[in-house]
């Protein structure tokens, strides 16, 4: 290999390395800018253990989010507007997931059942509703809540999914 070709190869590798570092730096900067965080507002490193009170506070703060979204679902249902109800339901489902509580997910499942009813019980919204009840079931199981497990089972039963309801009722509580 000639000296000239060695220089070209070395220059190419250095150029590729610089480009990779610059690309990585650009991704970090754009993520920081898009999240609105600067070094002063960046979150602290995650703690190894989180106190239960902190989780409850987070759940309480997001409870109003899912309740507000469910109110919007109900307004759309009263107006007979299925597409708005579906949009608001999805927002409510996201807020319910963030709340980390089976109660919010069961309530969102109920709203999904009301959307299904508005749509003429065509089965088009049943999978989303079932997913909400399934999420409620697993959250209830993790919390060791017999009430939550029974609530999710009742939701499955209302959807006509007797097998899922029976399985839920036989599910052991976790915790």
C-alpha positions as CSV (number, residue, x, y, z in Angstrom):
1,X,0.0,0.0,0.0
2,X,1.4,3.4,-1.0
3,X,1.8,6.3,1.4
4,X,-0.8,8.2,-0.5
5,X,-3.4,5.4,-0.2
6,X,-2.6,5.0,3.5
7,X,-3.3,8.7,4.0
8,X,-6.5,8.5,2.1
9,X,-7.6,5.5,4.1
10,X,-6.7,7.2,7.4
11,X,-8.3,10.4,6.4
12,X,-11.5,8.5,5.5
13,X,-11.6,6.7,8.9
14,X,-11.0,9.9,10.8
15,X,-13.7,11.7,8.7
16,X,-16.2,8.9,9.4
17,X,-15.4,9.0,13.1
18,X,-15.8,12.7,13.3
19,X,-19.1,12.4,11.4
20,X,-20.4,9.7,13.7
21,X,-19.5,11.8,16.8
22,X,-21.1,14.9,15.3
23,X,-24.2,12.9,14.4
24,X,-24.4,11.6,18.0
25,X,-24.0,15.0,19.4
26,X,-26.7,16.4,17.1
27,X,-29.1,13.7,18.3
28,X,-28.4,14.5,21.9
29,X,-28.8,18.2,21.3
30,X,-32.0,17.8,19.3
31,X,-33.5,15.5,22.0
32,X,-32.7,18.1,24.7
33,X,-34.2,20.9,22.6
34,X,-37.3,19.0,21.7
35,X,-37.9,18.0,25.3
36,X,-37.4,21.6,26.4
37,X,-34.7,20.7,28.9
38,X,-31.4,22.3,29.4
39,X,-28.6,21.1,31.7
40,X,-30.2,23.0,34.6
41,X,-33.6,21.3,34.1
42,X,-32.5,17.9,33.2
43,X,-33.8,15.2,35.5
44,X,-31.6,13.7,38.1
45,X,-30.3,10.2,37.6
46,X,-32.9,7.6,38.4
47,X,-33.0,6.3,42.0
48,X,-32.5,2.7,42.7
49,X,-35.7,2.6,44.8
50,X,-38.8,4.8,44.6
51,X,-40.9,5.4,47.7
52,X,-44.5,4.2,47.5
53,X,-45.8,7.7,48.4
54,X,-44.1,9.1,45.3
55,X,-45.9,6.6,43.1
56,X,-49.2,7.5,44.8
57,X,-48.6,11.2,44.2
58,X,-47.9,10.6,40.5
59,X,-51.1,8.5,40.2
60,X,-53.1,11.2,42.0
61,X,-51.7,13.9,39.7
62,X,-52.6,12.0,36.5
63,X,-56.0,10.9,37.8
64,X,-57.5,14.2,36.9
65,X,-56.1,13.7,33.4
66,X,-57.9,10.5,32.7
67,X,-61.1,11.8,34.4
68,X,-61.0,14.9,32.2
69,X,-60.5,12.8,29.1
70,X,-63.3,10.5,30.1
71,X,-65.6,13.5,30.5
72,X,-64.7,14.5,26.9
73,X,-65.5,10.9,25.7
74,X,-68.9,11.2,27.4
75,X,-69.6,14.6,25.8
76,X,-68.8,13.2,22.4
77,X,-71.0,10.2,23.0
78,X,-73.9,12.4,24.1
79,X,-73.4,14.4,20.8
80,X,-73.3,11.1,18.9
81,X,-69.9,11.8,17.5
82,X,-68.1,8.5,17.4
83,X,-64.8,9.8,15.9
84,X,-64.3,12.4,18.6
85,X,-65.2,9.9,21.2
86,X,-62.6,7.5,19.9
87,X,-60.0,10.2,19.8
88,X,-60.7,11.3,23.4
89,X,-60.9,7.6,24.5
90,X,-57.4,7.0,23.2
91,X,-56.2,10.1,25.1
92,X,-58.0,8.8,28.2
93,X,-56.4,5.4,27.8
94,X,-52.9,6.9,27.7
95,X,-53.7,9.0,30.8
96,X,-55.1,5.9,32.6
97,X,-51.9,3.9,31.8
98,X,-49.8,6.8,33.2
99,X,-51.9,6.7,36.4
100,X,-50.8,3.2,37.1
101,X,-54.2,2.3,38.7
102,X,-56.6,-0.4,37.8
103,X,-59.6,1.8,38.6
104,X,-58.7,4.3,35.8
105,X,-58.2,1.5,33.3
106,X,-61.5,-0.1,34.2
107,X,-63.3,3.2,33.8
108,X,-61.7,3.6,30.4
109,X,-62.8,0.1,29.5
110,X,-66.4,1.1,30.4
111,X,-66.1,4.1,28.1
112,X,-64.9,1.9,25.3
113,X,-67.9,-0.3,25.8
114,X,-70.1,2.8,25.5
115,X,-68.3,3.7,22.2
116,X,-69.0,0.2,21.0
117,X,-72.6,0.6,21.8
118,X,-72.8,3.9,20.0
119,X,-71.3,2.3,16.9
120,X,-74.1,-0.3,16.9
121,X,-72.1,-3.1,18.7
122,X,-70.4,-3.9,15.4
123,X,-67.3,-5.3,17.3
124,X,-65.1,-2.6,15.7
125,X,-64.2,-1.1,19.1
126,X,-64.2,-4.3,21.1
127,X,-60.4,-5.0,20.8
128,X,-59.5,-1.6,22.3
129,X,-62.1,-2.0,25.1
130,X,-60.8,-5.5,25.8
131,X,-57.2,-4.2,26.0
132,X,-58.3,-1.6,28.6
133,X,-59.9,-4.3,30.7
134,X,-56.9,-6.6,30.3
135,X,-54.6,-3.8,31.5
136,X,-56.9,-3.2,34.4
137,X,-56.8,-6.9,35.3
138,X,-53.1,-7.0,35.4
139,X,-52.8,-3.8,37.4
140,X,-55.4,-5.2,39.8
141,X,-53.5,-8.5,40.1
142,X,-50.2,-6.7,40.8
143,X,-51.9,-4.6,43.4
144,X,-53.4,-7.7,45.0
145,X,-56.9,-6.3,44.5
146,X,-59.7,-8.8,44.5
147,X,-62.1,-6.0,43.8
148,X,-60.1,-4.9,40.7
149,X,-59.9,-8.5,39.4
150,X,-63.7,-8.9,39.7
151,X,-64.2,-5.5,38.1
152,X,-62.1,-6.5,35.1
153,X,-63.9,-9.8,34.9
154,X,-67.3,-8.0,34.8
155,X,-66.0,-5.8,32.0
156,X,-65.0,-8.9,30.0
157,X,-68.4,-10.4,30.7
158,X,-70.2,-7.2,29.5
159,X,-68.2,-7.5,26.2
160,X,-69.5,-11.1,25.8
161,X,-66.1,-12.6,26.5
162,X,-67.1,-15.2,29.1
163,X,-63.9,-17.2,28.7
164,X,-61.8,-14.1,29.7
165,X,-64.2,-13.3,32.5
166,X,-63.8,-16.9,33.9
167,X,-60.1,-16.8,33.6
168,X,-59.9,-13.5,35.3
169,X,-62.0,-14.7,38.2
170,X,-59.7,-17.7,38.7
171,X,-56.6,-15.6,38.5
172,X,-54.5,-15.6,41.7
173,X,-53.8,-12.2,43.2
174,X,-50.2,-11.0,43.0
175,X,-48.7,-8.2,45.1
